[in-house]
Structure formats: structure tokens, C-alpha cells
Amino acid sequence: MNSYQEGQSLIHKPLRVALFEPQIPPNTGNIARTCAAFGLPLELIEPLGFSLEDRYLRRAGLDYWPYVDLRIHRNFDVFLASLPEPSRVIGCSRRGGVSLQNMQFEFGDVLLFGREDTGLSEETRERCSQITTIPMPFCAEADGQGGVRSLNLSVACAIVSHHAGFQLQLW
């Protein structure tokens, strides 16, 4: 795995991905691989549910780790303080928000994804500039019945990242 810098955020990047307290190593590895493929920096917000040396994390990222521009932040406040002005933090959530196809992304946006088990807390959502959601035609009801409750984190990250990058004409 490549070396990473603690705390400092990336300046002058058109789009970034941030994971809030990720818990599952293969998801983070898959997201790192997506970031490498799209040329997007990846920012991890601690505490992490695993070690960066985890074999499942490395395996999911394959041999693409040298292409991942990775930053680690001790907590959400440190992450927010590291962002260059102006930056918008776009919370990505299955609960409410602007539908992805109607979301207007801007250069400098940070795509923030929550924990696999709990998503973004209400407190974290309130600190986001905006919330977006991926429309799911077969989404479960509020009680979790009758459909799919959510997408896998790495799948959701790939969908939103590609959509935002395409809209910003990064590729």
C-alpha cells in the first residue's frame, strides 16, 4: 500500500471521496480501487473498523494501491478543518435528500459516505452542505419490508462518483 498523509486534505482537486468511519475492509478496498480508476482522492475519517494493513482491504484494492491518493483524518472535525475553501460536503445517504439525477455537483465537492451499518448520523448529515440519494425503484418501505433497504457502500460510491465526475466532465 502506498504511503498516506495524515490530516491534510487535497487542495485543487475537482472531486473527492470521503468515508466516514468505514467498518468493512473489502468495501474500503473496492472504493479505493474505484478512486484509483477515476483519479479521485480518497479520504478516510477515523475511527476505522480495521487496520490499513488488513489483508482483505489490500486484496480488494488489488495492486492499485500505489494509484490511490489517500488521506487519513483523526475525526470528522479534523476532516472538516482540512478542507480548502470553498468546499461543499455532499452527504450520500439512502434517507432523503436530492435525487442523484437532480443533484448539481460543483468543482471541489467532497462526496461523503457513511458507515456501512448506520450510514451518516443525523449530526453528520446536518453538517453537510447538501444530501443526495440514489433513486431505487424497488426500495424497501420505511419498516424495511417489501424491497431493497440499501445498496452496498462500494456500489453506491461507484455510482455517485461516476455520475458526479461525468456531470463535471472529468472524463
FENLINVEN-V936369 format. One record per residue. NEAR is the number of other ideal C-beta (glycine too) atoms within 10 Angstrom. Layout:
<<NEAR> <NEAR>>
This chain:
<<14> <10> <6> <15> <11> <11> <12> <10> <21> <18> <10> <7> <17> <16> <23> <23> <24> <24> <24> <23> <20> <25> <16> <20> <22> <17> <24> <27> <26> <21> <27> <27> <21> <22> <25> <20> <13> <17> <14> <25> <17> <24> <25> <22> <24> <16> <11> <17> <16> <17> <9> <15> <9> <17> <10> <14> <23> <16> <11> <20> <25> <12> <9> <16> <18> <10> <14> <20> <18> <19> <20> <18> <21> <12> <13> <19> <11> <15> <23> <15> <11> <17> <18> <11> <5> <9> <19> <16> <20> <25> <26> <28> <21> <18> <14> <10> <19> <13> <10> <18> <10> <9> <19> <10> <22> <16> <13> <18> <21> <23> <25> <27> <24> <23> <18> <18> <10> <11> <19> <22> <14> <8> <8> <20> <17> <10> <14> <18> <14> <15> <19> <23> <19> <19> <9> <13> <6> <7> <16> <14> <9> <8> <6> <10> <8> <10> <11> <12> <11> <17> <16> <13> <24> <23> <15> <22> <24> <20> <15> <22> <23> <16> <17> <25> <18> <12> <15> <15> <7> <16> <8>>
